């Protein structure tokens, strides 16, 4: 089951020396349970900041973040870690696979951190997850031997292995051709539909031929089009 | 959902996007602003990482060597003490005597140099060198080949030698031409003629000497050699006999209330330096310095090597582990993102550092035993490793591990997740 994410009057200000940089200016945004949302905009700083706030990676300067009616803004550090583990699956090219671990171990990582399953259960779930993204045969090799598309699939398997309610997908196709994008997104959407997970994705521009439930544009730190 | 609508009235339900994503987008939305916002410089995204990657294996070896050297140093110190005690217990009257040397010419040993040795050794009362040469003694118009020994007055005390007639040499006699005859020498010289009585004058290598006394027959194993000698004071020998070019140092005896390992070390070192290795000249201050340098050289070099290696090892391990943390920042971020909190990261990286340190420590402690064994064989001591020092060594070793484990682990646990992603994102945007 997916989660509903609500951002209420979110502001984010970075202070760099004497400069105060308002990267997110009073943004209100909601992604309903099981829906697919795309955040676009050429303003990379604002877009990335909004995504980080939305993914509970960074706290907003002001405003509130709700996930399934629960206010996440004032959660303690430990609870925030637990919520991230239980609720989110993260896919980003800034979050690479760990090179010293085999693919299967990489995929097991969220479950190992969660620590509520036996080793056999974790392994079975990881294999299942890899099979789901069509990468089961890659389980016992190291990430250095993977191609770009395989890495992306394994990252996706790592994101969904913990059965998250929100998939958080950052700009992952910076150097990808459109066909490959489309193929990946079709797989992603299929997974979201089958599992019922909420999808939040960011991109510089809207994606041709891909239909999201919601597309928002961010410009100068504000939602310019919703 | 009611609560959502209550809290967030502005939020609208999501509408499906059109097949053409750009349709309906306000014109100019993706055009560049007329005055672009200054690029914020956040984090370290544009900094070049100039650190040299250092694998923990290299400093771990240094750490092992350091531990091994220091363990060996401690063990050898204990062994030296044990060995000295063993020798003291087995020797008569806490006496250490260097074994008889091979004949060796060219040894230069001055009386003043000898006099410096007791000043250098705590607890050492007397030192007695026996400098031997051959010569001719003339008595009653007859000449005899004799063995002449230059000694100090300590020699008589140490060997408990007493005169059967007359008296033995005293320190004040150094400026006079006095001699004392061993019992065998006395009999040989007096064979078939009258023997030289105390007070009579004999010629030794042409120099007139007054006979002070005749020694009793020596009883001890170490002192029986004096029976065959004509004994004169070492200072007198230096003055008249030009012995240094023809004689050799026969024996050197130390005697002290508490001789200890240092005296034994000095004795050994002198033996090595004066008899086994050619030494052209040793004089007062030079000898003092040389004693300081040479006698303690092995121990000090072992200690210095150990200390430097240990220091390099600890500093290197800290650097290497921090370097590992920096290189594995992406891994830390992934772990942190998926819910690892600071304590888990601290524990994980602390354990990694501890594992390296533990392996290095065990290797170092074992290496210390091996070095001690080798050093014992080299010196000639029986190997008996004092395992009593191991708990102390392990305590300090594991203390060092804690030192180089804590800081990198703290660095790992304090990873700034948002900062890393932000700076990486800025860097990606360039």
HADDOCK unambig.tbl for C-alpha pairs under 7 A between the chains (distance, minus, plus):
assign (segid A and resid 8 and name CA) (segid B and resid 8 and name CA) 6.64 0.50 0.50
assign (segid A and resid 16 and name CA) (segid B and resid 41 and name CA) 6.96 0.50 0.50
assign (segid A and resid 16 and name CA) (segid B and resid 42 and name CA) 6.74 0.50 0.50
assign (segid A and resid 28 and name CA) (segid B and resid 11 and name CA) 6.58 0.50 0.50
assign (segid A and resid 29 and name CA) (segid B and resid 11 and name CA) 6.09 0.50 0.50
assign (segid A and resid 30 and name CA) (segid B and resid 11 and name CA) 6.16 0.50 0.50
assign (segid A and resid 42 and name CA) (segid B and resid 30 and name CA) 6.51 0.50 0.50
assign (segid A and resid 57 and name CA) (segid B and resid 418 and name CA) 5.88 0.50 0.50
assign (segid A and resid 58 and name CA) (segid B and resid 418 and name CA) 5.48 0.50 0.50
assign (segid A and resid 69 and name CA) (segid B and resid 3 and name CA) 6.88 0.50 0.50
assign (segid A and resid 69 and name CA) (segid B and resid 4 and name CA) 6.75 0.50 0.50
assign (segid A and resid 78 and name CA) (segid B and resid 341 and name CA) 6.36 0.50 0.50
assign (segid A and resid 81 and name CA) (segid B and resid 339 and name CA) 4.16 0.50 0.50
assign (segid A and resid 81 and name CA) (segid B and resid 340 and name CA) 6.52 0.50 0.50
assign (segid A and resid 81 and name CA) (segid B and resid 341 and name CA) 6.28 0.50 0.50
assign (segid A and resid 82 and name CA) (segid B and resid 339 and name CA) 5.50 0.50 0.50
assign (segid A and resid 84 and name CA) (segid B and resid 337 and name CA) 6.88 0.50 0.50
assign (segid A and resid 84 and name CA) (segid B and resid 338 and name CA) 6.12 0.50 0.50
assign (segid A and resid 84 and name CA) (segid B and resid 339 and name CA) 5.86 0.50 0.50
assign (segid A and resid 85 and name CA) (segid B and resid 338 and name CA) 4.84 0.50 0.50
assign (segid A and resid 85 and name CA) (segid B and resid 339 and name CA) 4.83 0.50 0.50
assign (segid A and resid 94 and name CA) (segid B and resid 421 and name CA) 7.00 0.50 0.50
assign (segid A and resid 95 and name CA) (segid B and resid 330 and name CA) 6.49 0.50 0.50
assign (segid A and resid 95 and name CA) (segid B and resid 334 and name CA) 5.92 0.50 0.50
assign (segid A and resid 96 and name CA) (segid B and resid 330 and name CA) 6.87 0.50 0.50
assign (segid A and resid 98 and name CA) (segid B and resid 331 and name CA) 5.74 0.50 0.50
assign (segid A and resid 110 and name CA) (segid B and resid 338 and name CA) 5.55 0.50 0.50
assign (segid A and resid 113 and name CA) (segid B and resid 339 and name CA) 6.55 0.50 0.50
assign (segid A and resid 113 and name CA) (segid B and resid 340 and name CA) 6.16 0.50 0.50
assign (segid A and resid 206 and name CA) (segid B and resid 21 and name CA) 5.68 0.50 0.50
assign (segid A and resid 206 and name CA) (segid B and resid 22 and name CA) 6.94 0.50 0.50
assign (segid A and resid 207 and name CA) (segid B and resid 21 and name CA) 6.69 0.50 0.50
assign (segid A and resid 208 and name CA) (segid B and resid 20 and name CA) 6.48 0.50 0.50
assign (segid A and resid 208 and name CA) (segid B and resid 21 and name CA) 6.18 0.50 0.50
assign (segid A and resid 209 and name CA) (segid B and resid 19 and name CA) 6.16 0.50 0.50
assign (segid A and resid 209 and name CA) (segid B and resid 20 and name CA) 6.80 0.50 0.50
assign (segid A and resid 211 and name CA) (segid B and resid 17 and name CA) 6.10 0.50 0.50
assign (segid A and resid 211 and name CA) (segid B and resid 19 and name CA) 6.41 0.50 0.50
assign (segid A and resid 212 and name CA) (segid B and resid 16 and name CA) 6.33 0.50 0.50
assign (segid A and resid 212 and name CA) (segid B and resid 17 and name CA) 5.93 0.50 0.50
assign (segid A and resid 213 and name CA) (segid B and resid 14 and name CA) 6.12 0.50 0.50
assign (segid A and resid 213 and name CA) (segid B and resid 15 and name CA) 5.95 0.50 0.50
assign (segid A and resid 213 and name CA) (segid B and resid 16 and name CA) 4.35 0.50 0.50
assign (segid A and resid 213 and name CA) (segid B and resid 17 and name CA) 6.08 0.50 0.50
assign (segid A and resid 214 and name CA) (segid B and resid 14 and name CA) 5.25 0.50 0.50
assign (segid A and resid 214 and name CA) (segid B and resid 15 and name CA) 5.85 0.50 0.50
assign (segid A and resid 214 and name CA) (segid B and resid 16 and name CA) 5.88 0.50 0.50
assign (segid A and resid 214 and name CA) (segid B and resid 17 and name CA) 6.18 0.50 0.50
assign (segid A and resid 215 and name CA) (segid B and resid 17 and name CA) 6.60 0.50 0.50
